[in-house]
Amino acid sequence: MSKGLKIILLWSLAFPAIITIGRMIIDFILGREMEFISYTAVFLGIGAAGLIFGGPLVYLVTKSKEEKY
């Protein structure tokens, strides 16, 4: 698997999963009602942002750092 694909998968799947799980834990600790539809929207929104903005941006930054050295 190429390095670029790994970075994009990280920012489109792993990062949104970590944020969503963190939000679920905070809601559980605070005793709020847990609505899984809102967590799905958070996961998909952050995943789309990671796929469109985060992954390619981080890939380009790491690629430009490698070219300098």
C-alpha beads as a LAMMPS data file, in Angstrom:
LAMMPS data file: protein, C-alpha beads

69 atoms
68 bonds

1 atom types
1 bond types

-500.0 500.0 xlo xhi
-500.0 500.0 ylo yhi
-500.0 500.0 zlo zhi

Masses

1 110.0

Atoms # bond

1 1 1 0.000 0.000 0.000
2 1 1 1.412 3.363 -0.927
3 1 1 2.242 5.986 1.676
4 1 1 -0.286 8.455 0.264
5 1 1 -3.115 5.950 0.503
6 1 1 -2.205 5.148 4.109
7 1 1 -2.272 8.827 5.061
8 1 1 -5.631 9.428 3.357
9 1 1 -7.162 6.333 5.005
10 1 1 -5.897 7.489 8.381
11 1 1 -7.495 10.918 7.990
12 1 1 -10.747 9.595 6.507
13 1 1 -11.356 6.570 8.782
14 1 1 -9.162 6.423 11.886
15 1 1 -9.246 10.096 12.892
16 1 1 -13.078 10.392 12.618
17 1 1 -13.469 7.142 14.566
18 1 1 -11.257 8.447 17.388
19 1 1 -13.167 11.748 17.547
20 1 1 -16.562 9.993 17.486
21 1 1 -15.587 7.510 20.204
22 1 1 -14.240 10.365 22.313
23 1 1 -17.491 12.245 21.935
24 1 1 -19.469 9.152 22.931
25 1 1 -17.333 8.713 26.051
26 1 1 -17.783 12.366 27.039
27 1 1 -21.574 12.130 26.569
28 1 1 -21.654 8.931 28.642
29 1 1 -19.626 10.491 31.467
30 1 1 -21.792 13.635 31.512
31 1 1 -24.969 11.538 31.534
32 1 1 -26.371 12.956 28.319
33 1 1 -28.737 11.041 26.096
34 1 1 -26.794 9.103 23.481
35 1 1 -28.307 9.412 20.017
36 1 1 -26.423 7.276 17.522
37 1 1 -27.727 9.224 14.530
38 1 1 -25.873 12.329 15.704
39 1 1 -22.684 10.296 16.107
40 1 1 -23.098 8.969 12.580
41 1 1 -23.380 12.510 11.266
42 1 1 -20.235 13.530 13.161
43 1 1 -18.315 10.523 11.841
44 1 1 -19.385 11.061 8.241
45 1 1 -18.748 14.794 8.377
46 1 1 -15.250 14.445 9.787
47 1 1 -14.575 11.550 7.410
48 1 1 -15.580 13.622 4.396
49 1 1 -13.435 16.526 5.586
50 1 1 -10.502 14.162 6.103
51 1 1 -10.955 12.666 2.666
52 1 1 -11.269 16.001 0.892
53 1 1 -9.006 18.298 2.944
54 1 1 -7.015 16.556 5.670
55 1 1 -5.561 13.543 3.881
56 1 1 -4.369 15.255 0.703
57 1 1 -3.055 18.256 2.641
58 1 1 -1.012 16.137 5.047
59 1 1 0.237 14.015 2.133
60 1 1 1.421 17.069 0.235
61 1 1 3.129 18.497 3.309
62 1 1 5.000 15.252 4.016
63 1 1 5.923 14.910 0.348
64 1 1 7.312 18.457 0.238
65 1 1 9.332 17.844 3.428
66 1 1 10.858 14.721 1.892
67 1 1 11.877 16.591 -1.259
68 1 1 13.754 19.263 0.724
69 1 1 16.124 16.749 2.340

Bonds

1 1 1 2
2 1 2 3
3 1 3 4
4 1 4 5
5 1 5 6
6 1 6 7
7 1 7 8
8 1 8 9
9 1 9 10
10 1 10 11
11 1 11 12
12 1 12 13
13 1 13 14
14 1 14 15
15 1 15 16
16 1 16 17
17 1 17 18
18 1 18 19
19 1 19 20
20 1 20 21
21 1 21 22
22 1 22 23
23 1 23 24
24 1 24 25
25 1 25 26
26 1 26 27
27 1 27 28
28 1 28 29
29 1 29 30
30 1 30 31
31 1 31 32
32 1 32 33
33 1 33 34
34 1 34 35
35 1 35 36
36 1 36 37
37 1 37 38
38 1 38 39
39 1 39 40
40 1 40 41
41 1 41 42
42 1 42 43
43 1 43 44
44 1 44 45
45 1 45 46
46 1 46 47
47 1 47 48
48 1 48 49
49 1 49 50
50 1 50 51
51 1 51 52
52 1 52 53
53 1 53 54
54 1 54 55
55 1 55 56
56 1 56 57
57 1 57 58
58 1 58 59
59 1 59 60
60 1 60 61
61 1 61 62
62 1 62 63
63 1 63 64
64 1 64 65
65 1 65 66
66 1 66 67
67 1 67 68
68 1 68 69
